[in-house]
Amino acid sequence: MSHRIDAATVAATHVQREARARAIYAEAQSQITSRLWQAAIGGEDGVTSAVADAPPLARGFEAMLARFDRSSAMVSGPIAQAAVAKQTASVPSDDPAPANIDGLGANERHRTSLEKASVRSGIPAASLASIIDAEAAKGSDGRWNVYSRNPRSSAAGLGQFISGTWVGMAEQAGSFLHSVAQRNGWLCASGKVLPEARAKVLALRYDAEASIQTIADYSRCNLDTLKKCGITVGNSVEEISKTAYLAHYMGPRDAAKFLRGQLDSGRARTLLAAQIGTAKAGRDIAAAGNAADAHRMWLASHVSRNVRPARYVLSGVKATTLQS
């Protein structure tokens, strides 16, 4: 008895296998990048010796990862990267960033906003999604809660913007939020938010579209600042995502000091205590020997666990550097 295999079935099976292989490859490459990134900033004990004697070059994920060129025996193969806009963080380009994004699952309804924000700002859509996934509260199905609120601060919305930062973005000419505030008559002649309009401006943190667009604007602004400070941001989605998240999370000035290895112990102690509590911070500092190292190890681990853009890179899109 002969068995005939339908050609469509064979093709479908082949596509499924390819998709699965791509997913496995992307995850593996993401883990490699995360390990190198942790090592480069001193966040993983097993490989920090590889960079212990490295010169104090301009920090940034691209520069950090470059130090491992001589350590190819430790890891091999290309680091997962994805196509982004032909532009730097500070110079606009006529070529928009590709709006490739996948893996949204329960957050599929935000696809259009993420793609629009990516094209407008030049920040990869996968980077924007990974920042939101790290910042916003989530339901059991992974759905981002647009009404996320931090009970310990004024942080709110998908991007967990504190009140001052959000109002500042509304006052920044050229931003999405500025155009909304201007259109609604919420700004005075000098471009500042009117006192009577402040509550309305802040309420927009709970609007998904406004939050996503402002995350993109804030990320772009922060990357500009880091580049002006001599930080090399890098071209891959992984590098852009983690650098943008650090600046979003810490603020661009502290992020620049952190990436240079210049965050002083007092500030490191304050930041660590704010995140994990004074008691645990004290124990971690005692174990590490100093506050700067304790904070660096905690933050490196936090970013690697929570900022995972590879899950949002569109299946089938080859990972490359900036397109010419």
N, C-alpha and C positions, 0 to 999 in steps of 0.2 A: 504494500500500500504506500503510495507516494504522498509526500506532504508538500504542498505549495505554500510558499511564504509570500504574502502580499508585499509588494514593493513599498507601499505607503507605510506599512508596519515597520519594515526594516529602516526606512528613512527616519521615522519617528523615534525609533529606539536609538539610532545613531545620534540624533539631535539631543535626546535626553542624556546620553552618555557624555557628549561633548559639554553640555551645560553643567553636568555634575563635575566633570574634570576641571572646568574653568573655575567653579566655585571652590573646589578643594585647593586649586593652585593659588587663587586669590587669597584665601584664608592663610595658607602656608606662608606666602610672601608677606602678608600683613604681619604675621607673627615674627618673621625674620626682621622686618623693619622696626617693629616695636622693641625687639631685643637689642638691636643695634642702637636705637635711640636711647633706651634706658642705660645702656653701657656708656654711651657717649657723654651723658650728663651725670654719670656716677650712680645710677639707680639700680644696677644689678651686680652683685658681688662677683659673680663668676667670670665676668669679662672686663671689669674696669681696669685691670692691669694693662690691657691693650692700648689704653689711651692715657695712662698715668703720666708718661713723659712727653705727651704731645704739646707743641708750642701753643701759647694763648692766642690762637688765630681768631678772627671774627667768628663768633658762634652763630648758630643757626643749624637746622637739621641737615642741610646739604653739606655744610662744612664739617659737621660732626661725623656724618656717615662717611665722608671722604677719608677720614682717618683710618677706616677699616680696609682700605684698598690693599694694604700690605698684609692683611689678615685673612686672605681668601680661603685659607685652609679651614678657618673656623666656620664660614658659611659660603655657599656658592650659589650661582644663579643670579638673575637680575632681581632687584628690589621692585616690588609691585608699584607701578606708577600708572597714572591715567592722564589722558589728554586734557589740557586746560587751555585757557585763552592765550592768544599770542599777545601778551602784555605783562608788564611787571605790576607789582602792587601799587605803584605810584604813577604810572604812565598809561592813560587810556589807549585803547586800540580800536581800530575799525572792525577787527575780527572778534566776534563774541565768543564767550566760553561755551563749549558744547554742553547742552543741557541733558547729558546722559545720566540717568539715575535709575536704580533698580532696588529691589528688596524693601520697599516701603511698607508692604503688608497692610496692617491696620491703618497706616498713615497715608495711604494712597491718595486720599482727598487733598493732601498738601502738595501733590506733584506739580501742578501748574504754578503755584506760588514759588516753589523751590526753583523751578526751571526759569521763571521770569526773573527772579532775584539773581540767579547765576549769570544769565545773559547780560543783565544790566550792570552787575558789579564786577564780573570777571572771576568771582570765587566759585570753584566747582560746586555743583549741586550736591554731590556726595559729601563735601566738606560741611556745607550748611546743615545737611541732615544729621551728620555725625555730631555737630555741636548741639543741635536741639536734643538729640537722643541722650547726650551726656548731661544736659542741663534740666530738661523738663521732667516733671513727674509723669509716670506712665501707669496705664491700667494693666490688668492681668494679661491682656492680649497684646501689650506693647504699644497701645495707642497713646500718643502724646496728649497730655492734659493741657489745653490752652489756658485753663484757669490755675495753673500751677502757682503756688505761693510759698515763699520761704518764711516760716513763722519767726525766724531769728533776725530778719532784715526786711527791707522794703522790696526785695527781689520778687519779680512776678512775671508771668507769661512764659511762652515757649523759650525765650532767651534769658529768662531770669534777670532782667534788667532792673537795677535799683533805680529809684526815682530820679536822682540827680543825673545819672548817665542818660536815661531816656529823655529827660527834658533837654539835656545838652544836644542829643541827636536831633530833636525837633528844632533846635536853634541853629543847626549846622546847615548852611546853604548848600543846596544840591542833593540833600538826602531825601529819601522817600518821605520820611516823617515831616520834614520841613515843608515839602510841597503840600501835604495834607493839612498841616497847621496853617499854612499861608492861605490855602483855598477856603478854609473855614473861618478865617479872620481871628485866629488865636494868637497872632503875633503882633507886637507893637511895631512902631516905625523903625526901631533899631534892630528888629529881628528877634527880640526876646519874647518868651511865652508870657502872655498876660496873666496876672495873678488869678483873675476870674476864670481863665481857661485851663489852668494847670490840671484840675481834676479830669477834665475831658481828654487832655493830652495823655495823662497817665492811664486812663481807662483803655486806651488803645493797645496797651501791653497785652490785653486779653483778646485782641483781634489777631487771628492767625496770620493773615496777610501782612498786617503792619509789623508784627513781630519778625516774621521771616525776612521781609525786606530790610528791616532795621538791623537784624543780625548780619546780613550781607554788607550793609553800609558800614557798620561798626567794624566788621572784620577787615574790610578794605582799608578803612581809616587806620586801624591798628597795624596792619602790615606796612602801610606807608610809613608810620612812625618807626617801626622796627628797622626798616630799610634805611631810614635817615640816621638811625643810631648805629649803623654799620652791621646789622644782623643780616645774614644771608638766609632768606626764607626757604629757598628751594623751589623746585618745579613740580614735584609729584603731588598727587592728591594726599598721600599720607603725610608728607612734610607740611603742606599748606594747612591741612586740617589741624594737625597738632600744634603748629605755631599759632594759627589763628585762635585755637581754643585756649592756649596758654594766655594770650593777650586778652581774650574775652573774660577769662576766669580771674586773672590777676590784675588786669589793667596793663596797658602797653609799657609803662615805665618800669614796673616791677618785673614784667616779663623780659624786658631787655636786660635788666641786671641779672635775672635768673639765667638766661641763655648765655651771658658772658661769664657766669660764675662769680658775679660781683654782689650778690644779695647779701647784705651784712647780717650778722647773727641775730641782732636785735629784731630786725624786720622779719627774718626767717622764723624766729620764735613766735612773734605776733601772728603771722600768717598761719603757722602750723596749729597754734592753740585755737585760732578762730575756726579751723576746719575739724579738728578732732578732739577738742577740749583740752583744758590746761593740764589735767592730770596725765592723760595719755601722751600729750606732747612732751611733758617732763620726762616720762619713761623712755620715749623714743630718742629724745636728745641725749639722755644718759647712756643709752645703748650705742648711739652713733658716735658719741664723743663731743659733738657740737651741734648747735641748732641748724646751721646752714646745711650740713650733711643730712641731718634727720629730715629736714623739710624737702631737700632734693630727692631723697629716696622715696618719701611718701608721695610727692607730686608726680614723679616719674611713673610710679606704680598706678596712681590714680588715672593719669592720662592714658596709659597703655590699656588699662582695663575698660575705660569708658568711652574713649574716642576711637571708633573703629570704622573708618570710612570705606574700607574694602567691601563691607556688606552692602554698600549702596552703589558700587560701581556697576554699570550696566553690563550684564553678561554678554560676551561676544565682542566687546570693545577692547581692542588691544591696548595694553598699558604702555604709554610712551611719555616722553618729556614734552616740553612746549613745542607746538607745531609752528613751522616756519611759513 
